[in-house]
Amino acid sequence: MVIADDQALVRGGFKMILGAAGIPVIAEAADGEQAVAAVLKHRPDVVLMDIRMPEMDGLEATRRILAAPAASGCRIIILTTFDLDQYVYAALSAGASGFLLKDVSPEQLVAAVRLVRTGDALLAPSITRRLVERFAPRDSGRLSSHGDLSELTPRELEVLQLLARGMSNAELAAQLTLSEATIKTHVARILAKLQLRDRVQAVVLAYETGLASPSSG
């Protein structure tokens, strides 16, 4: 994996924690430009990306990485010192797989990286709701690049609403009296129909479109 942060101490500390857990860090970057170059060169599975960096910030670096065919499969975790940060919201909308506060515990850091490596999304629903409520645009202009919610079946809409409440596949299966395999199929179809990268983008879209609301959580 790659760590991008303008503070050498932060990079060193995270590298030591991850290395001790058997997760090798193959490159470090001190700004966004270095992060993009490192990802294109080494093709890591996960990037820890600081938002506020010189030269090029983490948001622009995230956009460039996720738009690069050579970086397909790379998943980005945003690092920030603020949970209510408009740049964090923008990064999630751009396709980042979640975010961590920099004061995260070593155990939480390792667990987060392992989770995202499996293809899941790192998402705190309560914080995501607050981010969307505070920063989501109130017009539908930015949603035009995604599929129409009308393409979803009633069951898929129900699954998406429950996803926005932060339910895991197991919890969804129990709530809807379905198997986890069926839930996974529904989630995959939702992402495909709406042209979304992962569950994070699905949750953001659910709140932006009004399908879910803070009070419904």
N, C-alpha and C positions, 0 to 999 in steps of 0.2 A: 504494500500500500504506500501512498504518498501523503506526507503531512505538509500543508501550506500554511505558514503563519509568519508574520514579520518579526516575532520575538523568538530568538534562538533558545531561550530558556523553556518556553512553552513547547517548542518542537522537540527539544532534548528530553523533557519530562515525559511527553506522550510517547516518544520513541522507546524510552526505557520501560515504561509500563507495558506497552504492546509487545516489546521484545520478550519481556519476562513471561508473557502469556503465550508465547509461541507464534506471535503475529509479526512477521518481518516487515520493516519499513525500508523500502528499496530506494527512496529518494525523498529529499526535503526541498522546500521552496520558500523563499522569503517574500515573494510578491506574486501577483496573479499571472504575470507573464512567465515567470519561472515555473509556476504550477502547470500551466497549459503545456509548456515544453516538456516537463517531466512526465506528464501523463501520456503525451503522444510518443515519447521515447520508450517508456517502460511499460505502458499499458497495464496499470494496476487495476485490481478489482474494486478497491475502495480508496477514496480521497477524503482526508480531513481538511476542510477548507475554511480558513478564517475569512470573515466578511470584510473587515476593515484593514486593507493592506495598501502600501504605496504602489505607484506606477499603474497597476491595474487591480481593482478590488475583486473580492471573491465572487461577487455576483456576476460580473462580466466574465471572469474566468470560468465560472460554472456554465454559463451560456455557451461559451466557445467549446468547452470540453464536451458537453452533451450534444452539440451540433456536429462534432467531428466523427465521421464514420470510423476512423481508426480507434476511437475511444468507446465504441459500442460495448455495452456491458459494464462500463465503469459506473460506479455509484458514488454519490457525493454526500457527505455529512457536513453540514455547515456548523462552524464554531462561532460562538458569539458570547459577548458578556451581557447581552440584554435579550430577554425572552420576547419582549414586545418591540421588535425592530422591523421597520418597514423593509429592510434589505433581506431579512430572513424570510418574510412573506414572499417577496419577489423571487427569492431563490427557490422556495418550495414550488411556486407556480411555474418556474422555469424547468423544474424536473429534479431538484435535489431530493434525496431520499429521507431527509429529516434533519434535525439539528440538535446540537448539544450546547449547554452553557459551559464556559471554560472552567468553571469550578466543579465540574463533574468528578465523581469519585473514580478511582482506578477501576473498581469493579464495574461501574456503570459504563465507563469508556470501552472496556473490553467486551462487555455484553452487547453494546451498541454496534460495534464493528462486526462482531460475529453475526448479529441479527441481519444487518444490511448485506453482509456477504452472501447470505442465503437467498437474497432476492426480496426480502421483506422490507417494510418501511418502518422507519423510526419516528414515531408520532405520538406526541402528547395531545390528546384530543382537546383538553380544556385550553391549553395554550394556543392550539391551532384555531379554535373558535374565536379566541380573543384577537389573534392576529388578523383573521379574516374580517371580523366585525370592525376592526379599526382601520384596516388598510385596503380591503377589497374595493375595487371601483364599483360605483353604483349603476353603471350602464353595462350593457351586454356586449360592448364592442370587443373586449379582449377574449370573449368566449367563442368568437366566430371560428377560431382555429380548431375547436373541439367539436365532436359530434353532438347532435341534438338529443336532449334527454327523451324526446318523444320516440327515439329509436329503441329505448329500453322497454322490456316487458314489465307488467305490474310487479312481478316477483323481483326482477332486477332493480327496480326503483326502491322496493322495500329493503333489499340487501344494501343498496347504496346509502339509504337513510341510516341504517343500523351501523354501517361502516363509519359514518360521520360521527357516531357516538363513541367510536373507539373500540368497538367490539372485535375480538379476535375471531378467527374461523371457528374455533371450538364454541365460543359463546354464540356466534351467529347460528351454528348448527343446532344448538340447544334451544335457542329462541324460536327458530322456525321449524323445528322438528325435522331436520334434514341431516344427511350425512355430511361430514367435513369435505368429502370428495365432491359432493354436489355444490357445496358452498364455493369451493375453489373454482369450479367450472363457471358458476355465476359471476364471481369476481373477475375471472379472466375475460368473460364475454363483455362485462361492463367496460373494462379497460380497453378492449379492442374496439367496441362500438363508439366509445367517446374519444378514441385516439389518445389515451392517457398512458403515461409511463409506469405509474404504480399507484398504490393505495393513497399515498400522500396527495398526489394530484387529484385523485377521485374525491377525497375529503374536501380539499380546497374548492373544487368545482361544485360540490354539493351545497356548500355554504354560499358561494358566490351566486348561484342560480336561485337560491331560496328554497331548494328542496329540503335542506336542513337549516335550522336556526339555533342560536345559542340557547333559547328556551327549550328547544326540543331535546337537548342533550341532558 
